[in-house]
Amino acid sequence: MDNKGIKEKFAKLFDDPNRETFKIALNNLTGEYDDLEFKEQEIDEHILAKHILGIANTSGGVICLGIKESDDGLIPIGINNSSDSTDLKKKLSKYLPYNLDYEVHPIDYDDKELWGDVRNKSFKIITVEYTPEYIPFMPMKDHVDYKRTDIFCRKNSSTNRCEYDDLQNILNKRVSASQNILNINKELNELELLMKRTSLQYKLYYSINNPDFLNIISQFKEKKIKRIEKGLGIEDYDEN
């Protein structure tokens, strides 16, 4: 299955981590991928930070704590002695840059039968946003396992130090994202100009002097909005 198909399987979990979306994701997923990591229990924050950095530098994704991988698939064993999520973020902040966007979500199940094999178990979901305009992210401090100058990425469902080609790929993505931001700003400035030309004041003027030109400006405005939506990746966005 391609990466797009995998993302679709946990898209709802990423957008809205809760008991229902987590249970659905477990039923549809079979193992780790570059944007999806499973850990049986909570791990040392410096190691967890490394995985967050790797995912943030690659494409964003999700880390699930409390899941065991086996030949038969994913086994939700739950976390023993789960720590407070706020405290975990505080510990992670020692290693992660301030502009790396991630959240820690506790998922706790009660004893209702509908939860099946996750009844009375606790998990943590860490969602990591993809912000290519800021990559590469690097550790904020040295540790015995890595240096502040190390850059991590996800390859073959694991977190590794970047090699030359990996780093080039990251830098190319940053350049592309930065250029896209410049283009979007230019498009917005042009849209603002078109919006002024379709204001009530101009509509009254054009309706009398040049109604055809008003129609052309209105068409330009609609096309410009579509270009901006495409640039932002929201042309097919549906709130429902």
C-alpha positions as CSV (number, residue, x, y, z in Angstrom):
1,M,0.0,0.0,0.0
2,D,1.3,3.4,-0.9
3,N,2.0,6.2,1.7
4,K,-1.1,8.1,0.7
5,G,-3.2,5.1,1.6
6,I,-1.6,4.7,4.9
7,K,-2.1,8.4,5.8
8,E,-5.8,8.0,5.0
9,K,-6.1,5.2,7.5
10,F,-5.0,7.4,10.4
11,A,-6.0,10.9,9.1
12,K,-8.9,11.1,11.4
13,L,-6.7,10.1,14.4
14,F,-4.2,12.8,13.4
15,D,-7.0,15.5,13.1
16,D,-8.9,14.5,16.2
17,P,-7.2,12.1,18.6
18,N,-9.9,10.5,20.7
19,R,-11.1,7.0,21.8
20,E,-13.1,6.4,18.7
21,T,-10.6,7.5,16.1
22,F,-7.8,5.6,17.9
23,K,-9.8,2.4,18.0
24,I,-10.7,2.7,14.3
25,A,-7.0,3.4,13.4
26,L,-5.9,0.2,15.3
27,N,-8.4,-1.8,13.4
28,N,-7.0,-0.6,10.0
29,L,-3.3,-0.5,10.6
30,T,-0.8,-3.3,10.7
31,G,2.6,-1.8,11.5
32,E,5.0,1.1,11.4
33,Y,5.6,3.4,8.6
34,D,7.7,6.5,8.0
35,D,4.9,8.7,9.5
36,L,3.6,6.3,12.1
37,E,5.6,4.9,15.1
38,F,4.4,2.5,17.8
39,K,6.0,2.0,21.2
40,E,5.0,-0.5,23.9
41,Q,5.5,1.9,26.8
42,E,6.6,5.4,27.5
43,I,10.3,5.7,26.6
44,D,13.0,8.1,27.8
45,E,12.2,11.6,26.7
46,H,15.5,12.1,24.8
47,I,14.7,9.0,22.7
48,L,11.1,10.1,22.2
49,A,12.4,13.5,21.1
50,K,14.6,11.9,18.5
51,H,11.5,10.1,16.9
52,I,9.5,13.4,17.0
53,L,12.4,15.2,15.3
54,G,12.7,12.5,12.6
55,I,8.9,12.6,11.9
56,A,8.9,16.4,11.8
57,N,11.8,16.5,9.3
58,T,10.1,13.9,7.0
59,S,6.4,14.5,6.6
60,G,4.8,14.8,10.0
61,G,2.9,11.9,11.6
62,V,1.8,10.1,14.7
63,I,3.5,8.2,17.6
64,C,1.4,5.8,19.5
65,L,2.5,4.7,23.0
66,G,1.0,1.5,24.5
67,I,1.0,-0.6,21.3
68,K,3.0,-3.8,20.8
69,E,3.9,-5.0,17.3
70,S,3.8,-8.7,16.6
71,D,3.6,-11.1,13.7
72,D,-0.2,-11.2,14.2
73,G,-0.5,-7.4,14.0
74,L,-0.8,-4.6,16.6
75,I,-1.6,-5.5,20.2
76,P,-2.9,-2.7,22.4
77,I,-1.3,-3.5,25.7
78,G,-1.7,0.0,27.2
79,I,0.7,2.1,29.2
80,N,1.7,1.1,32.7
81,N,2.0,4.0,35.1
82,S,1.3,6.6,32.5
83,S,2.8,10.0,33.2
84,D,1.0,13.4,33.0
85,S,0.9,14.7,29.4
86,T,1.8,18.2,30.5
87,D,4.8,16.9,32.4
88,L,5.9,14.9,29.4
89,K,5.8,17.9,27.1
90,K,7.9,19.9,29.7
91,K,10.5,17.2,29.6
92,L,10.5,17.0,25.8
93,S,10.9,20.8,25.6
94,K,14.5,20.4,26.7
95,Y,15.3,18.6,23.5
96,L,12.8,20.1,20.9
97,P,12.9,23.5,19.2
98,Y,10.1,25.8,20.2
99,N,8.7,26.1,16.6
100,L,8.3,22.3,16.2
101,D,4.6,21.8,16.4
102,Y,3.4,18.7,18.3
103,E,0.9,17.7,20.9
104,V,0.6,14.9,23.4
105,H,-2.9,13.4,23.7
106,P,-3.9,11.0,26.5
107,I,-6.4,8.3,25.4
108,D,-8.1,6.5,28.3
109,Y,-10.7,3.8,28.0
110,D,-13.3,2.7,30.6
111,D,-14.7,-0.8,31.1
112,K,-17.5,-0.6,28.5
113,E,-17.7,-3.8,26.4
114,L,-17.8,-1.8,23.2
115,W,-14.1,-1.0,23.5
116,G,-13.1,-4.6,23.2
117,D,-9.4,-5.2,23.6
118,V,-8.6,-1.6,24.7
119,R,-11.0,-1.7,27.7
120,N,-9.6,-0.2,30.9
121,K,-6.3,0.7,29.2
122,S,-4.5,4.0,28.7
123,F,-2.5,5.2,25.7
124,K,-0.8,8.4,24.5
125,I,-0.9,9.8,21.0
126,I,1.7,12.3,19.9
127,T,0.8,14.2,16.7
128,V,3.6,15.9,14.9
129,E,2.8,18.6,12.3
130,Y,4.7,18.9,9.1
131,T,6.1,22.5,8.7
132,P,8.7,22.3,5.9
133,E,9.4,26.0,6.1
134,Y,11.2,25.3,9.4
135,I,13.1,22.1,8.6
136,P,15.6,20.7,9.5
137,F,14.8,20.5,13.2
138,M,17.7,19.5,15.4
139,P,18.0,18.6,19.1
140,M,18.3,21.5,21.5
141,K,20.9,19.8,23.6
142,D,23.5,17.1,23.5
143,H,22.8,13.7,24.9
144,V,25.0,10.6,25.2
145,D,23.0,9.1,22.2
146,Y,23.3,12.2,19.9
147,K,24.6,15.7,19.4
148,R,22.9,19.0,18.9
149,T,24.2,19.0,15.3
150,D,22.5,15.7,14.4
151,I,19.6,15.7,12.0
152,F,17.2,12.8,12.1
153,C,14.7,11.6,9.5
154,R,12.4,8.6,8.9
155,K,13.5,5.9,6.5
156,N,12.2,2.3,6.2
157,S,9.9,2.8,9.2
158,S,12.7,3.8,11.6
159,T,14.4,7.0,12.8
160,N,17.9,7.5,11.5
161,R,20.6,10.1,11.2
162,C,20.3,11.9,7.9
163,E,22.8,11.0,5.2
164,Y,23.8,13.4,2.4
165,D,20.9,12.6,0.1
166,D,18.4,12.8,3.0
167,L,19.7,16.3,4.0
168,Q,19.5,17.5,0.4
169,N,15.9,16.3,0.2
170,I,15.0,18.2,3.4
171,L,16.7,21.4,2.2
172,N,14.9,21.2,-1.1
173,K,11.6,20.8,0.7
174,R,12.4,23.9,2.8
175,V,13.3,26.0,-0.2
176,S,10.1,24.9,-2.0
177,A,8.0,25.7,1.0
178,S,9.6,29.1,1.5
179,Q,9.0,29.9,-2.2
180,N,5.4,28.8,-1.9
181,I,5.0,31.2,1.1
182,L,6.4,34.1,-1.1
183,N,4.0,33.1,-3.9
184,I,1.0,33.0,-1.6
185,N,1.8,36.4,-0.2
186,K,2.1,37.8,-3.7
187,E,-1.3,36.2,-4.6
188,L,-2.9,37.6,-1.5
189,N,-1.7,41.1,-2.3
190,E,-3.1,40.8,-5.8
191,L,-6.4,39.5,-4.4
192,E,-6.6,42.4,-2.1
193,L,-6.3,44.7,-5.1
194,L,-9.0,42.9,-6.9
195,M,-11.2,43.0,-3.8
196,K,-10.9,46.7,-3.7
197,R,-11.9,46.9,-7.4
198,T,-15.1,45.0,-6.6
199,S,-16.0,47.1,-3.6
200,L,-19.4,48.9,-3.5
201,Q,-17.8,52.2,-4.6
202,Y,-16.3,50.7,-7.8
203,K,-19.4,48.6,-8.5
204,L,-21.5,51.7,-8.7
205,Y,-18.9,53.4,-10.9
206,Y,-18.5,50.4,-13.3
207,S,-22.2,49.6,-13.4
208,I,-22.7,52.9,-15.1
209,N,-19.5,53.4,-17.1
210,N,-18.1,50.0,-17.9
211,P,-20.2,47.0,-16.7
212,D,-18.2,44.5,-18.8
213,F,-15.0,45.5,-17.0
214,L,-16.7,44.8,-13.7
215,N,-17.6,41.3,-14.8
216,I,-14.0,40.7,-15.9
217,I,-12.6,41.9,-12.5
218,S,-15.1,39.6,-10.7
219,Q,-13.9,36.7,-12.8
220,F,-10.3,37.5,-12.1
221,K,-11.1,37.6,-8.3
222,E,-12.7,34.1,-8.4
223,K,-9.8,32.7,-10.3
224,K,-7.3,34.3,-7.9
225,I,-9.1,32.7,-4.9
226,K,-8.9,29.3,-6.5
227,R,-5.2,29.7,-7.1
228,I,-4.6,30.7,-3.5
229,E,-6.7,27.7,-2.3
230,K,-4.6,25.4,-4.5
231,G,-1.4,26.9,-3.2
232,L,-2.6,26.3,0.4
233,G,-3.8,22.8,-0.4
234,I,-7.4,23.5,0.6
235,E,-9.1,23.5,-2.8
236,D,-11.0,20.4,-1.9
237,Y,-11.5,21.2,1.8
238,D,-14.8,20.2,3.2
239,E,-15.7,21.0,6.8
240,N,-18.2,18.1,6.9
